[in-house]
Amino acid sequence: MSTKVAELTVDEFKQIIEEAVERKLSEMLSNADEGLELRPQIEQRLSSSLDYVTAGGKTLSLEEITTYAEFADEDVALAEAGISEYADLLAHEDSAT
């Protein structure tokens, strides 16, 4: 037989809510990767990264990485434009000879 919310005491209702919130938080905060194994290549990369930082290597913030990526995109675009111009120049020189 099911009980209606109106039939619960305030303490019983609080208990139900607390249990539901605790269950949902546990689901949300649990480690979805628990029990999985890392591939050896990933383990090696993580180990190298930790060694680098332990030896005084600098880590980058998300902002720094984003800035570098934006500059890289610009550099690639400039390089591609330069390669295209260089190829056109070579083609022009070849046709002149």
C-alpha positions, 0 to 999 in steps of 0.5 A: 500500500502506498502512502500519500505525501499528505499522510507523511510527517514533516520528518518522514518527508525530509528523510525521503527528500534527503535520501533521494538527493543523496542517491542522485548526488552519489550517481552524479559524482561517482567515477564513471571510469571506475574499474576501467584500465588505461592503455599503456600509451596513456599511462606512459604519457601521464607518467611523463607529464607527472615527471615533467611537472615534478621536475619543475615543468610549467603547466598551462592554464585553460586561458593560455592553451586557448590563446596558443590555439588561436595563434596556431590557427592564425599561423596555419592560415598565414602559412597556408597563404604563404605556401600558396603564394610560394607555389604560385611564384614557383609556377610563374618562374617555371613558366618563364624559363 
